[in-house]
Amino acid sequence: MKIIALNVLFWGISFYQIRWTSSNLLFKENIIVGINHKDIFENTDSTSEVFKDYKRLRLFLGTNASKTIIQAEQITPFLLHPFKHDGETFAGYTVRKKGVSLTQNEVISLKKIICSDRNYAFDNMMKNCTFTPILGLEFKKDTQIVQVLICLDCDVWRFVGHNLNKEEDFDIAHELMINYLRKTFPTDSIVKQLH
């Protein structure tokens, strides 16, 4: 009886925590389907130790998107024009400049920012600002692709992919993203003015 009581208590606490950090729909979807932590890291490189604190992000994005981002073999950055939607586009926004695919060290550094739960607000608050992304990141693993639109005016990430269109705040990672942009596009006049 004590073991059963402990199990009920444990699941009660877990249910509260997950409902507090995610929507009921996400909670039900991920608990019913089940997410195997070992499966997420299967076939990842030796940097997987970096991503131990991404559990809430995994619930937020779902298994497939999480695996694509964490296991991405190729990440390509794009500078975007937030008010244009013609010519070459990235997730519907005009591409100003396409960066080269990142090196292994750059990939690791960027994944540390994007994959860390600590860099997300995970709340139900909505910001009263216009989403104007200036950076796009394409994460590619085999044929799977997740695109991330980054708005530094609002400090909001938008994740776009197959059956995926979600946003979350990243205020705490604002400076990290600006530093990343300055290193990736050091000569760009717009990037130089970011603060």
BELBEL-V841627 format. One record per pair of residues at least 24 apart in sequence whose ideal C-beta (glycine too) atoms are under 10 Angstrom apart, sorted by the first residue. I is the first residue (numbers start at 1). J is the second residue. If there is no record, write none. Layout:
i:I j:J
i:I j:J
//
This chain:
i:17 j:56
i:18 j:55
i:18 j:56
i:18 j:59
i:20 j:122
i:20 j:123
i:20 j:124
i:21 j:55
i:21 j:56
i:21 j:59
i:21 j:60
i:21 j:117
i:21 j:120
i:21 j:122
i:21 j:123
i:22 j:56
i:22 j:59
i:22 j:60
i:22 j:122
i:23 j:59
i:23 j:60
i:23 j:124
i:26 j:59
i:26 j:60
i:26 j:61
i:26 j:62
i:26 j:166
i:27 j:59
i:29 j:59
i:29 j:62
i:29 j:63
i:30 j:58
i:30 j:59
i:30 j:60
i:30 j:62
i:30 j:63
i:31 j:59
i:33 j:62
i:33 j:63
i:34 j:63
i:35 j:59
i:35 j:62
i:35 j:63
i:35 j:66
i:35 j:67
i:36 j:63
i:39 j:63
i:39 j:67
i:40 j:66
i:40 j:67
i:40 j:70
i:40 j:71
i:41 j:67
i:41 j:70
i:41 j:71
i:42 j:67
i:42 j:71
i:43 j:67
i:43 j:71
i:43 j:141
i:44 j:70
i:44 j:71
i:44 j:72
i:44 j:141
i:45 j:70
i:45 j:71
i:45 j:73
i:45 j:104
i:45 j:107
i:45 j:108
i:46 j:108
i:47 j:104
i:47 j:105
i:47 j:107
i:47 j:108
i:47 j:109
i:47 j:111
i:47 j:112
i:48 j:111
i:50 j:108
i:50 j:109
i:50 j:111
i:50 j:112
i:50 j:115
i:50 j:116
i:51 j:111
i:51 j:112
i:51 j:114
i:51 j:115
i:51 j:116
i:51 j:117
i:52 j:115
i:52 j:116
i:52 j:117
i:53 j:115
i:53 j:116
i:53 j:117
i:53 j:118
i:53 j:119
i:54 j:111
i:54 j:114
i:54 j:115
i:54 j:116
i:54 j:117
i:54 j:118
i:54 j:120
i:55 j:117
i:56 j:117
i:56 j:118
i:56 j:120
i:56 j:122
i:56 j:168
i:57 j:114
i:57 j:115
i:57 j:116
i:57 j:117
i:57 j:118
i:57 j:119
i:57 j:120
i:57 j:122
i:57 j:159
i:57 j:168
i:58 j:115
i:58 j:117
i:59 j:117
i:59 j:122
i:60 j:117
i:60 j:120
i:60 j:122
i:60 j:159
i:60 j:166
i:60 j:168
i:61 j:115
i:61 j:146
i:61 j:159
i:61 j:161
i:61 j:164
i:61 j:166
i:61 j:168
i:62 j:159
i:62 j:161
i:62 j:163
i:62 j:164
i:62 j:166
i:64 j:141
i:64 j:144
i:64 j:146
i:64 j:161
i:64 j:162
i:64 j:163
i:64 j:164
i:65 j:139
i:65 j:144
i:65 j:145
i:65 j:146
i:65 j:148
i:65 j:159
i:65 j:160
i:65 j:161
i:65 j:162
i:65 j:163
i:65 j:164
i:65 j:166
i:66 j:115
i:66 j:146
i:67 j:141
i:67 j:144
i:67 j:146
i:68 j:139
i:68 j:140
i:68 j:141
i:68 j:142
i:68 j:143
i:68 j:144
i:68 j:145
i:68 j:146
i:68 j:161
i:68 j:162
i:68 j:164
i:69 j:110
i:69 j:111
i:69 j:114
i:69 j:115
i:69 j:137
i:69 j:139
i:69 j:141
i:69 j:144
i:69 j:146
i:69 j:148
i:69 j:159
i:69 j:161
i:70 j:111
i:70 j:114
i:70 j:115
i:70 j:139
i:70 j:141
i:71 j:111
i:71 j:139
i:71 j:140
i:71 j:141
i:71 j:142
i:71 j:144
i:72 j:102
i:72 j:107
i:72 j:110
i:72 j:111
i:72 j:114
i:72 j:137
i:72 j:138
i:72 j:139
i:72 j:140
i:72 j:141
i:72 j:142
i:72 j:144
i:72 j:145
i:72 j:146
i:73 j:101
i:73 j:107
i:73 j:139
i:73 j:140
i:73 j:141
i:73 j:142
i:74 j:101
i:74 j:102
i:74 j:107
i:74 j:138
i:74 j:139
i:74 j:140
i:74 j:141
i:74 j:145
i:75 j:99
i:75 j:101
i:75 j:102
i:75 j:103
i:75 j:106
i:75 j:107
i:75 j:110
i:75 j:111
i:75 j:114
i:75 j:137
i:75 j:138
i:75 j:139
i:75 j:140
i:75 j:148
i:76 j:100
i:76 j:101
i:76 j:102
i:76 j:136
i:76 j:137
i:76 j:138
i:76 j:139
i:76 j:140
i:76 j:147
i:77 j:101
i:77 j:102
i:77 j:106
i:77 j:110
i:77 j:135
i:77 j:136
i:77 j:137
i:77 j:138
i:77 j:148
i:77 j:150
i:77 j:180
i:77 j:181
i:77 j:184
i:77 j:185
i:78 j:133
i:78 j:134
i:78 j:135
i:78 j:136
i:78 j:137
i:78 j:138
i:78 j:147
i:78 j:149
i:79 j:133
i:79 j:134
i:79 j:135
i:79 j:136
i:79 j:181
i:79 j:184
i:79 j:185
i:79 j:188
i:79 j:190
i:79 j:191
i:80 j:132
i:80 j:133
i:80 j:134
i:80 j:135
i:80 j:136
i:80 j:149
i:80 j:150
i:80 j:151
i:81 j:132
i:81 j:133
i:81 j:134
i:81 j:190
i:82 j:130
i:82 j:131
i:82 j:132
i:82 j:133
i:82 j:134
i:82 j:135
i:82 j:149
i:82 j:151
i:82 j:153
i:83 j:130
i:83 j:132
i:89 j:136
i:90 j:133
i:90 j:135
i:90 j:136
i:90 j:137
i:90 j:138
i:90 j:147
i:90 j:149
i:90 j:160
i:91 j:133
i:91 j:136
i:91 j:138
i:91 j:147
i:91 j:148
i:91 j:149
i:91 j:158
i:91 j:159
i:91 j:160
i:91 j:161
i:91 j:165
i:92 j:133
i:92 j:136
i:92 j:147
i:92 j:149
i:92 j:160
i:93 j:132
i:93 j:133
i:93 j:134
i:93 j:135
i:93 j:136
i:93 j:149
i:95 j:136
i:96 j:134
i:96 j:185
i:96 j:188
i:96 j:190
i:97 j:185
i:97 j:187
i:97 j:188
i:97 j:190
i:97 j:191
i:98 j:136
i:98 j:138
i:99 j:135
i:99 j:136
i:99 j:137
i:99 j:181
i:99 j:184
i:99 j:185
i:99 j:188
i:100 j:184
i:101 j:138
i:101 j:140
i:102 j:137
i:102 j:180
i:102 j:184
i:106 j:180
i:106 j:183
i:106 j:184
i:107 j:139
i:109 j:176
i:109 j:179
i:109 j:180
i:109 j:183
i:110 j:137
i:110 j:139
i:110 j:148
i:110 j:176
i:110 j:177
i:110 j:180
i:110 j:184
i:111 j:139
i:112 j:176
i:113 j:170
i:113 j:173
i:113 j:176
i:113 j:177
i:113 j:179
i:113 j:180
i:114 j:139
i:114 j:146
i:114 j:148
i:114 j:150
i:114 j:157
i:114 j:159
i:114 j:170
i:114 j:173
i:114 j:176
i:114 j:177
i:114 j:180
i:116 j:170
i:116 j:172
i:116 j:173
i:116 j:176
i:118 j:172
i:118 j:173
i:119 j:157
i:119 j:168
i:119 j:169
i:119 j:170
i:119 j:171
i:119 j:172
i:119 j:173
i:119 j:174
i:119 j:176
i:119 j:177
i:120 j:157
i:120 j:168
i:120 j:169
i:120 j:170
i:120 j:171
i:120 j:172
i:120 j:173
i:121 j:155
i:121 j:156
i:121 j:168
i:121 j:169
i:121 j:170
i:121 j:171
i:121 j:172
i:122 j:168
i:122 j:169
i:123 j:168
i:123 j:169
i:125 j:169
i:126 j:156
i:126 j:167
i:126 j:169
i:127 j:151
i:127 j:153
i:127 j:154
i:127 j:155
i:127 j:156
i:127 j:167
i:127 j:169
i:127 j:171
i:128 j:154
i:129 j:153
i:129 j:154
i:129 j:155
i:129 j:156
i:130 j:154
i:131 j:156
i:131 j:158
i:131 j:167
i:132 j:156
i:133 j:157
i:133 j:158
i:134 j:181
i:134 j:188
i:134 j:190
i:134 j:191
i:134 j:194
i:135 j:177
i:135 j:180
i:135 j:181
i:135 j:184
i:135 j:185
i:135 j:191
i:135 j:194
i:136 j:160
i:137 j:180
i:137 j:184
i:150 j:177
i:150 j:180
i:150 j:181
i:152 j:177
i:152 j:178
i:152 j:181
i:152 j:194
i:152 j:195
//
